[in-house]
Amino acid sequence: MRTNLPGVRSERRASVNQPLRLWGGRFTADPDPALTRLSRSEASDFGLVPYDLAGSRAHIRELGRAGLLGDAEIATIQKEIDAVEKLHAAGLIEPWPEDEDVQTFLERVLTQRLGPLGGKVRAGRSRNDQAANDLKLYLRHHARGLMKNLLSLQDAIVAQAREHVATPAPGVTHLQAAQPITFGHHLMAHAQAFARDAERLIDWDRRNAVSPLGAAALAGSAIALNPELVAEELGYDGSFENSVDAVGSRDHVAEFLFVTAMHAVNLSRLAEEIVIWCTQPYRWISLHDSFATGSSIMPQKKNPDIAELTRGRSARLIGGLMTMLAALKSLPLSYNRDLAEDKNACCDAVDGLALVLPAMAGLIATMTVDVATMRDAASRGFTLATEVADFLARRGVAFSEAHEITGALVRLCEETSCQLHEIDDAGLASIDPRLTPDIREHLTLEAALDARMAKGGTSPARVAEQIDRLTQRLAVQRDWAGGYRGPQP
């Protein structure tokens, strides 16, 4: 956008109203339009403006330490950087079509506003270390936002699990009724996966809180000689060990994309179960009207669209990870333009989860559980059969034999259309005399649940302890999310 906008200083001279290129002195011809279109960064790159400006603030102080800028010049540039950030946030400064990337855009704007002083900011750095730094700052900042949304989802799951610590539900394998568990225990299985997602994010940040600024194009800078100070100012834990690695690596991007893709997969698994639980054959839960949709033709419909959209979005996040891995697999060191693929994949992952997580958290927090229907389902399909085998094993019967006896008892129940606890004494004895009447005290949902009393089991007491332990882990995650020292536009 070239027209003067409210609050935007007029160009100091006509020459700076022309498109800016950060290269080209040795070229005798302008870039072909086809090259320009291909070379121009996509929209995600221009979303990194605040992070590039944060890097520039730190860099101009480094130029001051190097003697290239005086205090008054630093103050003038700092004031203009602050103004540009505010104007850009308000939509009053926008990239031109000719701006190749975010670095070109911002240098053009600063040069328009500062004249030759704006051009001094480029000294001692390269687009290579700038681009690496911009994305790192973006990811480290947005990792905290992702964590906060993850915490909201985990909080919603934990709240529902507390309500249903002792609610019997069918535990399934192969989507077949297996053994009774509590619904709280099942929900906490999802919470454990999300807690690991959160901890992967913390671990990712610990490993990658390293500044690339000062690496310049690839060999390091002969001007910016204090990368450790710049790193500290930007909230990093340290600066790069190897300048080639600093600009040529993107394993931190691939790792971030793995963390988000794994999180999307875990979300998709939960979403799939929500869809199943809502179906008429199940009817275990009902969704709040504010987190469900309807049909344009069938008035009775209430659809779990949030869960379905979450399943679909997971495919994109998996695709982003594959894109980055494929882009990296054959790249020689150090920097190559192939690495420009990093920003689209990262921004799509961050934006996608920013949409999905609050919706899923709200869906979980507001859903209603049909305890009676779930309890009835928990005892169907002979889910208490393992109690019979365990009963025999505790009385000295080899489990292989106990398994066969229990199978025969199940077969009798199927033939007589009854449940295990409904077989009379004669029926039990006809299968095996060791199936004594006192077995019936073990053939209740509560007895089966209470029997699983080891740590990690589905006994209500153990589930309550599991919730307490997870709550302590969530406190660590909250501290991490709130303790970031880097730029937070």
Backbone torsions as a table, in degrees:
resi	resn	phi	psi	omega
1	MET	NA	118.9	-171.6
2	ARG	-103.1	-13.7	-178.6
3	THR	-71.5	147.5	176.2
4	ASN	-67.3	134.4	-178.6
5	LEU	-113.2	158.9	179.2
6	PRO	-54.9	131.4	178.1
7	GLY	84.2	-3.4	-179.5
8	VAL	-100.7	123.4	-178.3
9	ARG	-65.0	139.1	176.9
10	SER	-63.4	151.4	177.1
11	GLU	-60.6	141.5	-176.1
12	ARG	-70.8	-30.4	-179.0
13	ARG	-155.2	160.0	-172.0
14	ALA	-61.8	-34.7	-173.4
15	SER	-63.5	-32.6	-177.6
16	VAL	-80.2	-1.1	174.5
17	ASN	-82.6	1.3	179.7
18	GLN	-90.9	156.6	175.8
19	PRO	-57.3	147.3	-178.4
20	LEU	-109.5	136.8	169.7
21	ARG	-119.1	138.4	179.2
22	LEU	-85.9	7.0	179.0
23	TRP	-150.2	169.6	172.5
24	GLY	128.4	-5.2	-176.6
25	GLY	-59.7	-29.8	-177.7
26	ARG	-96.3	5.1	-178.7
27	PHE	-96.3	146.2	-179.4
28	THR	-104.9	-4.3	179.6
29	ALA	-135.5	147.7	176.2
30	ASP	-69.8	156.8	177.7
31	PRO	-61.8	140.2	174.0
32	ASP	-65.2	145.7	179.5
33	PRO	-55.4	-33.0	178.6
34	ALA	-64.9	-40.8	176.4
35	LEU	-64.1	-43.5	-178.6
36	THR	-60.6	-44.6	-179.6
37	ARG	-63.5	-42.5	-179.7
38	LEU	-69.8	-37.4	-173.8
39	SER	-76.7	-24.2	-175.8
40	ARG	-67.8	134.9	179.7
41	SER	-63.8	153.9	176.4
42	GLU	-81.5	174.4	-171.7
43	ALA	-58.4	-33.3	-177.2
44	SER	-60.2	-32.1	-179.4
45	ASP	-65.2	-40.0	-177.8
46	PHE	-74.3	-11.5	173.0
47	GLY	-75.1	-6.0	-178.6
48	LEU	-92.3	10.6	-177.6
49	VAL	-50.2	-50.4	-176.1
50	PRO	-61.9	-32.7	-177.9
51	TYR	-76.9	-34.6	175.6
52	ASP	-67.2	-38.8	177.9
53	LEU	-66.9	-36.1	176.4
54	ALA	-62.0	-42.4	176.1
55	GLY	-62.7	-37.2	179.6
56	SER	-66.7	-38.1	177.4
57	ARG	-58.3	-46.0	179.3
58	ALA	-67.5	-37.0	-175.8
59	HIS	-69.0	-37.8	-178.3
60	ILE	-67.6	-29.0	174.8
61	ARG	-69.8	-34.0	174.9
62	GLU	-66.7	-37.9	176.1
63	LEU	-65.1	-30.9	174.4
64	GLY	-66.4	-42.8	178.0
65	ARG	-64.2	-29.1	179.4
66	ALA	-82.9	-6.4	178.5
67	GLY	85.9	8.4	-179.9
68	LEU	-85.8	-19.8	178.7
69	LEU	-131.7	139.9	174.2
70	GLY	-88.4	171.2	-178.0
71	ASP	-59.7	-41.9	-179.3
72	ALA	-65.8	-38.5	178.5
73	GLU	-66.2	-41.7	178.4
74	ILE	-60.8	-44.3	-179.7
75	ALA	-63.0	-40.7	179.6
76	THR	-64.4	-46.7	-179.7
77	ILE	-64.9	-41.9	179.2
78	GLN	-58.3	-43.9	179.7
79	LYS	-61.4	-41.6	-179.4
80	GLU	-70.4	-37.7	176.7
81	ILE	-60.3	-44.3	178.8
82	ASP	-61.2	-42.1	-179.7
83	ALA	-65.8	-43.6	179.6
84	VAL	-61.1	-40.6	179.9
85	GLU	-61.6	-44.1	-179.8
86	LYS	-66.4	-43.0	-179.2
87	LEU	-66.5	-39.1	178.0
88	HIS	-66.4	-42.0	179.2
89	ALA	-62.1	-31.3	179.6
90	ALA	-85.3	-1.7	-179.6
91	GLY	79.8	15.9	-176.9
92	LEU	-92.9	-11.7	172.9
93	ILE	-129.0	126.7	-177.7
94	GLU	-133.4	155.9	177.1
95	PRO	-64.4	147.9	169.5
96	TRP	-85.4	157.2	175.2
97	PRO	-57.8	-28.1	-178.4
98	GLU	-80.8	-11.1	180.0
99	ASP	-71.3	116.2	-172.6
100	GLU	-67.1	-36.2	-176.3
101	ASP	-159.7	-178.7	-176.4
102	VAL	-65.7	-33.3	179.6
103	GLN	-67.2	-43.2	177.6
104	THR	-62.4	-45.0	180.0
105	PHE	-55.9	-50.3	-174.4
106	LEU	-73.6	-34.6	176.3
107	GLU	-66.9	-38.5	177.0
108	ARG	-60.1	-47.0	-177.6
109	VAL	-64.0	-45.1	179.9
110	LEU	-64.6	-36.5	178.1
111	THR	-68.2	-38.6	175.7
112	GLN	-61.0	-37.0	-174.4
113	ARG	-88.1	-28.2	-173.9
114	LEU	-115.0	-9.4	-174.9
115	GLY	69.3	-147.1	-176.7
116	PRO	-56.7	-27.1	179.1
117	LEU	-61.1	-34.7	178.1
118	GLY	-64.3	-31.8	-180.0
119	GLY	-73.8	-15.4	179.6
120	LYS	-72.0	-21.3	-173.1
121	VAL	-64.9	-24.1	-176.3
122	ARG	-73.0	-17.3	-175.8
123	ALA	-58.9	135.8	173.4
124	GLY	80.9	6.7	177.8
125	ARG	-144.9	170.7	-177.5
126	SER	-135.2	159.8	172.1
127	ARG	-60.2	-24.3	-177.8
128	ASN	-65.6	-50.3	179.3
129	ASP	-76.7	-28.1	174.7
130	GLN	-62.5	-48.1	-177.6
131	ALA	-62.1	-42.2	178.3
132	ALA	-63.1	-41.5	-179.4
133	ASN	-68.3	-43.4	-178.6
134	ASP	-55.6	-47.3	-177.0
135	LEU	-70.1	-36.6	177.8
136	LYS	-62.7	-45.4	178.4
137	LEU	-61.7	-42.1	177.9
138	TYR	-59.2	-47.8	-176.8
139	LEU	-67.6	-42.4	-178.8
140	ARG	-65.0	-39.1	177.0
141	HIS	-66.7	-50.1	-176.3
142	HIS	-72.5	-20.4	173.6
143	ALA	-60.7	-34.5	177.7
144	ARG	-69.8	-38.3	175.5
145	GLY	-65.7	-39.9	176.0
146	LEU	-60.7	-42.6	179.5
147	MET	-61.6	-41.7	-179.5
148	LYS	-63.0	-39.4	176.3
149	ASN	-69.5	-36.4	175.3
150	LEU	-61.5	-41.0	178.5
151	LEU	-63.3	-39.1	178.0
152	SER	-62.6	-41.0	177.7
153	LEU	-65.4	-45.8	179.4
154	GLN	-63.2	-39.0	177.5
155	ASP	-60.5	-41.9	-179.9
156	ALA	-64.7	-41.2	179.0
157	ILE	-65.7	-44.6	-179.5
158	VAL	-62.1	-40.5	179.4
159	ALA	-62.5	-43.0	177.3
160	GLN	-66.8	-39.4	-179.7
161	ALA	-63.4	-38.5	177.5
162	ARG	-61.7	-37.6	179.4
163	GLU	-67.9	-24.2	-172.4
164	HIS	-127.3	37.1	177.2
165	VAL	-57.7	-36.9	-175.3
166	ALA	-114.1	10.0	-179.4
167	THR	-77.4	115.0	-179.9
168	PRO	-65.4	140.9	177.8
169	ALA	-144.9	156.5	176.7
170	PRO	-75.9	124.6	168.4
171	GLY	-85.5	138.2	-173.8
172	VAL	-126.9	148.5	164.0
173	THR	-130.3	144.6	-176.3
174	HIS	56.6	25.2	-175.8
175	LEU	61.5	20.4	176.1
176	GLN	-112.2	145.0	178.7
177	ALA	-56.5	132.3	-175.4
178	ALA	-121.4	-73.5	178.8
179	GLN	-142.2	153.5	176.9
180	PRO	-72.0	140.8	171.6
181	ILE	-134.2	177.5	171.6
182	THR	-93.4	150.5	179.3
183	PHE	-64.2	-34.3	176.2
184	GLY	-60.3	-39.1	179.0
185	HIS	-64.6	-41.7	179.5
186	HIS	-64.3	-44.5	178.7
187	LEU	-62.0	-37.7	-179.0
188	MET	-69.1	-23.0	173.5
189	ALA	-61.8	-40.6	175.1
190	HIS	-67.3	-40.3	-180.0
191	ALA	-61.7	-37.3	178.6
192	GLN	-62.7	-41.3	179.4
193	ALA	-63.9	-42.3	-179.4
194	PHE	-69.3	-32.8	176.4
195	ALA	-64.4	-39.1	176.5
196	ARG	-66.0	-37.4	175.2
197	ASP	-57.1	-45.4	-179.3
198	ALA	-63.7	-41.1	-178.5
199	GLU	-71.5	-30.2	172.7
200	ARG	-62.4	-37.7	179.8
201	LEU	-64.6	-43.1	178.2
202	ILE	-63.5	-42.9	-179.5
203	ASP	-65.8	-38.9	175.7
204	TRP	-58.3	-45.5	-177.2
205	ASP	-67.0	-39.5	179.3
206	ARG	-59.1	-40.5	-176.2
207	ARG	-77.5	-26.0	-169.7
208	ASN	-116.6	14.2	178.3
209	ALA	-81.7	57.0	-175.2
210	VAL	-125.6	124.6	-177.3
211	SER	-77.4	136.4	173.4
212	PRO	-93.7	-5.0	-176.4
213	LEU	-67.0	135.4	-175.3
214	GLY	104.8	-12.4	176.3
215	ALA	-76.4	-18.9	-179.3
216	ALA	56.2	-135.3	-176.5
217	ALA	-71.7	-44.3	176.4
218	LEU	-171.1	-22.2	-170.8
219	ALA	-100.3	-2.0	-171.3
220	GLY	94.0	166.8	-176.1
221	SER	-103.0	141.1	174.1
222	ALA	-87.9	-2.6	-177.9
223	ILE	-114.9	-50.2	-179.8
224	ALA	-84.2	91.5	-170.4
225	LEU	-101.4	6.9	-178.3
226	ASN	-127.6	60.1	-177.9
227	PRO	-61.3	-25.1	-180.0
228	GLU	-66.2	-38.4	179.7
229	LEU	-67.9	-41.1	177.2
230	VAL	-63.2	-42.0	179.5
231	ALA	-60.5	-44.3	-179.8
232	GLU	-63.2	-41.2	-179.7
233	GLU	-63.0	-32.4	-178.1
234	LEU	-92.4	8.2	174.0
235	GLY	84.5	11.2	176.1
236	TYR	-78.4	163.7	175.4
237	ASP	-84.9	-18.2	-180.0
238	GLY	-176.7	-177.4	179.5
239	SER	-113.7	170.4	-173.5
240	PHE	-61.0	151.9	174.5
241	GLU	-92.4	-26.9	-173.7
242	ASN	-141.0	120.5	-174.0
243	SER	-65.8	-33.9	177.9
244	VAL	-65.5	-45.1	178.4
245	ASP	-63.6	-36.9	-175.6
246	ALA	-60.3	-39.1	-177.5
247	VAL	-98.0	-20.4	-173.9
248	GLY	-98.8	-11.2	-177.9
249	SER	-94.9	148.5	171.2
250	ARG	-141.0	25.4	177.4
251	ASP	-65.0	-27.3	176.2
252	HIS	-66.2	-30.6	176.2
253	VAL	-71.9	-46.6	179.1
254	ALA	-60.9	-39.2	-179.9
255	GLU	-67.5	-41.9	176.0
256	PHE	-59.5	-42.9	-179.8
257	LEU	-67.6	-32.1	173.3
258	PHE	-65.0	-45.3	-179.8
259	VAL	-58.3	-46.0	-179.0
260	THR	-70.8	-35.8	177.5
261	ALA	-66.7	-40.7	177.6
262	MET	-63.3	-39.3	177.3
263	HIS	-64.2	-41.0	178.4
264	ALA	-63.6	-38.2	177.4
265	VAL	-63.4	-44.2	178.5
266	ASN	-64.4	-38.8	174.8
267	LEU	-62.3	-40.7	-178.2
268	SER	-65.3	-36.6	178.3
269	ARG	-65.1	-43.5	176.0
270	LEU	-63.2	-42.6	-179.6
271	ALA	-60.7	-41.8	179.3
272	GLU	-60.6	-41.2	179.8
273	GLU	-68.1	-37.4	177.4
274	ILE	-60.7	-43.4	177.8
275	VAL	-58.7	-44.8	180.0
276	ILE	-64.5	-46.8	-176.9
277	TRP	-61.6	-25.3	-179.4
278	CYS	-82.5	-15.3	-173.7
279	THR	-69.4	157.7	-178.4
280	GLN	-59.3	-40.7	178.5
281	PRO	-61.9	-25.4	-179.5
282	TYR	-97.1	-65.9	-178.0
283	ARG	56.3	38.3	179.3
284	TRP	-79.6	-30.6	-179.4
285	ILE	-134.2	160.3	168.6
286	SER	-129.7	141.9	-177.3
287	LEU	-90.0	146.0	175.2
288	HIS	-65.7	145.3	-177.1
289	ASP	-58.6	-29.2	-178.0
290	SER	-76.1	-9.5	178.7
291	PHE	-124.3	32.5	175.9
292	ALA	-142.9	165.0	178.1
293	THR	-126.1	173.4	179.5
294	GLY	-120.4	-171.4	-179.3
295	SER	-107.7	146.4	178.6
296	SER	-75.8	-13.8	-177.8
297	ILE	-123.4	-28.3	-176.7
298	MET	-108.3	103.2	-171.9
299	PRO	-62.4	-23.5	-174.5
300	GLN	-82.2	-10.7	-170.5
301	LYS	-72.2	144.4	171.5
302	LYS	-137.4	107.2	-168.1
303	ASN	-105.3	142.5	177.3
304	PRO	-85.4	58.7	-173.5
305	ASP	-61.2	-34.7	-179.9
306	ILE	-58.5	-45.2	-180.0
307	ALA	-64.8	-40.2	-178.5
308	GLU	-69.1	-41.0	177.3
309	LEU	-64.7	-35.1	176.6
310	THR	-64.3	-43.4	176.1
311	ARG	-58.0	-45.2	-178.1
312	GLY	-66.1	-41.1	-177.8
313	ARG	-64.7	-29.6	-179.8
314	SER	-59.2	-32.2	179.3
315	ALA	-62.6	-38.2	179.9
316	ARG	-66.9	-39.4	-179.3
317	LEU	-69.2	-37.3	174.4
318	ILE	-63.2	-42.0	178.8
319	GLY	-61.9	-37.2	177.9
320	GLY	-62.9	-40.3	177.1
321	LEU	-63.5	-44.7	-179.8
322	MET	-63.3	-38.2	178.0
323	THR	-59.8	-46.0	-177.5
324	MET	-67.8	-42.6	179.3
325	LEU	-62.3	-41.3	179.7
326	ALA	-67.1	-36.4	179.0
327	ALA	-67.2	-32.1	-175.8
328	LEU	-83.8	-23.4	-161.3
329	LYS	-63.4	-25.8	-176.7
330	SER	-123.6	19.6	-175.5
331	LEU	-84.0	126.4	170.6
332	PRO	-75.4	157.0	174.7
333	LEU	-76.5	148.4	8.1
334	SER	-106.9	-85.9	-176.2
335	TYR	-85.0	140.0	172.5
336	ASN	-139.4	149.8	-176.9
337	ARG	-66.6	-15.5	174.0
338	ASP	-53.2	-30.1	-176.1
339	LEU	-66.1	-12.4	177.9
340	ALA	-63.5	-14.3	177.0
341	GLU	-68.0	-14.6	-172.7
342	ASP	-63.4	-38.3	-172.0
343	LYS	-70.3	-41.4	-179.9
344	ASN	-59.9	-46.0	-177.5
345	ALA	-64.4	-42.8	-178.4
346	CYS	-67.6	-45.6	-179.0
347	CYS	-64.6	-37.3	178.2
348	ASP	-65.3	-39.6	178.5
349	ALA	-65.5	-47.0	-179.3
350	VAL	-63.4	-47.0	-178.3
351	ASP	-66.2	-39.3	-179.2
352	GLY	-63.9	-46.1	-179.9
353	LEU	-69.8	-29.5	176.4
354	ALA	-64.6	-26.5	175.7
355	LEU	-84.3	-43.8	-171.7
356	VAL	-73.2	-46.1	-170.7
357	LEU	-61.7	-48.1	178.4
358	PRO	-62.2	-35.9	179.3
359	ALA	-66.4	-44.0	179.1
360	MET	-67.3	-37.6	177.9
361	ALA	-62.5	-43.1	178.2
362	GLY	-65.4	-40.2	178.7
363	LEU	-60.5	-47.1	-178.7
364	ILE	-65.7	-43.0	-176.2
365	ALA	-63.7	-32.0	-172.7
366	THR	-103.8	-4.3	-178.5
367	MET	-70.7	151.6	179.6
368	THR	-110.8	133.6	-178.9
369	VAL	-97.7	129.8	175.1
370	ASP	-86.5	92.3	-173.0
371	VAL	-62.8	-41.3	-177.0
372	ALA	-65.2	-44.8	179.6
373	THR	-64.9	-40.6	180.0
374	MET	-66.5	-39.9	179.4
375	ARG	-64.5	-42.6	179.0
376	ASP	-61.3	-41.2	179.8
377	ALA	-68.2	-27.9	-176.0
378	ALA	-64.5	-26.7	-177.3
379	SER	-100.9	-4.8	-179.6
380	ARG	-82.9	160.4	179.6
381	GLY	75.2	21.6	177.0
382	PHE	57.0	43.6	-178.8
383	THR	-67.9	-13.8	-179.8
384	LEU	-93.2	8.8	-177.3
385	ALA	-60.7	-36.4	-179.5
386	THR	-63.4	-27.6	177.9
387	GLU	-63.7	-35.2	178.3
388	VAL	-66.3	-48.3	179.9
389	ALA	-61.6	-41.3	178.6
390	ASP	-66.1	-37.9	177.2
391	PHE	-57.0	-47.2	-179.9
392	LEU	-67.7	-41.0	-178.6
393	ALA	-62.7	-38.9	179.0
394	ARG	-66.8	-16.6	177.7
395	ARG	-101.1	18.3	171.5
396	GLY	92.8	2.1	178.4
397	VAL	-79.3	131.5	176.0
398	ALA	-56.5	136.9	-173.7
399	PHE	-62.1	-32.2	177.5
400	SER	-60.1	-39.4	177.8
401	GLU	-73.0	-41.9	179.2
402	ALA	-59.0	-37.7	178.3
403	HIS	-60.9	-44.4	180.0
404	GLU	-65.9	-41.3	179.3
405	ILE	-62.1	-44.8	-179.4
406	THR	-63.9	-40.7	176.9
407	GLY	-58.9	-40.3	178.1
408	ALA	-65.4	-36.9	178.4
409	LEU	-66.4	-40.7	177.2
410	VAL	-62.0	-42.9	179.2
411	ARG	-60.2	-40.8	177.5
412	LEU	-62.8	-41.5	178.3
413	CYS	-61.4	-41.3	178.5
414	GLU	-63.8	-39.7	-178.3
415	GLU	-70.0	-30.7	-177.7
416	THR	-103.6	5.2	177.4
417	SER	54.2	51.1	177.1
418	CYS	-137.4	169.8	177.8
419	GLN	-93.5	166.5	-175.8
420	LEU	-57.0	-44.2	-176.7
421	HIS	-73.1	-9.2	-178.2
422	GLU	-92.9	-8.0	177.9
423	ILE	-67.8	131.2	-179.3
424	ASP	-77.7	175.0	-175.3
425	ASP	-59.5	-40.5	-179.1
426	ALA	-65.3	-38.1	179.1
427	GLY	-65.4	-41.1	177.3
428	LEU	-61.4	-47.3	-177.6
429	ALA	-65.6	-29.1	-179.9
430	SER	-67.5	-24.3	177.6
431	ILE	-83.2	-47.2	178.8
432	ASP	-167.1	133.3	-177.5
433	PRO	-63.4	-18.2	179.4
434	ARG	-79.6	-6.0	173.3
435	LEU	-84.7	80.2	-175.9
436	THR	-83.7	160.4	-175.8
437	PRO	-57.1	-27.2	-178.0
438	ASP	-67.7	-4.8	176.1
439	ILE	-63.9	-24.0	-174.4
440	ARG	-64.4	-27.2	178.9
441	GLU	-67.8	-16.3	176.9
442	HIS	-92.9	-10.5	-173.5
443	LEU	-98.3	47.2	172.1
444	THR	-124.2	156.3	179.4
445	LEU	-61.5	-43.0	-177.8
446	GLU	-63.3	-41.2	179.4
447	ALA	-64.7	-41.6	179.7
448	ALA	-64.2	-40.6	179.9
449	LEU	-68.2	-45.6	-177.4
450	ASP	-65.0	-27.2	-178.4
451	ALA	-67.9	-26.3	-179.6
452	ARG	-87.5	69.0	-168.8
453	MET	-103.2	3.2	175.2
454	ALA	-72.8	160.5	177.9
455	LYS	-54.9	132.4	-180.0
456	GLY	89.6	-5.9	-179.4
457	GLY	-84.0	179.0	-173.0
458	THR	-92.2	2.6	173.8
459	SER	-53.7	132.8	-178.8
460	PRO	-51.3	-38.0	179.3
461	ALA	-63.6	-39.8	-179.9
462	ARG	-72.0	-34.9	178.0
463	VAL	-63.6	-41.4	178.4
464	ALA	-61.8	-40.3	177.8
465	GLU	-66.3	-38.2	178.3
466	GLN	-60.6	-41.9	179.0
467	ILE	-62.9	-41.7	179.6
468	ASP	-63.2	-42.1	179.9
469	ARG	-66.0	-39.9	179.6
470	LEU	-65.9	-36.5	179.3
471	THR	-59.2	-36.3	176.5
472	GLN	-66.2	-38.2	177.1
473	ARG	-65.5	-37.1	179.3
474	LEU	-64.5	-32.7	178.5
475	ALA	-63.9	-37.9	177.2
476	VAL	-65.3	-40.9	179.3
477	GLN	-63.9	-39.8	178.6
478	ARG	-63.6	-42.0	179.1
479	ASP	-61.3	-42.5	179.9
480	TRP	-63.7	-43.6	-177.9
481	ALA	-63.6	-31.9	-176.9
482	GLY	-93.5	-1.7	-172.9
483	GLY	-106.5	19.6	-176.5
484	TYR	-74.2	135.1	-177.1
485	ARG	-105.2	-5.4	-176.9
486	GLY	-83.2	179.6	179.5
487	PRO	-60.0	136.2	179.8
488	GLN	-131.5	78.8	-177.6
489	PRO	-58.0	NA	NA
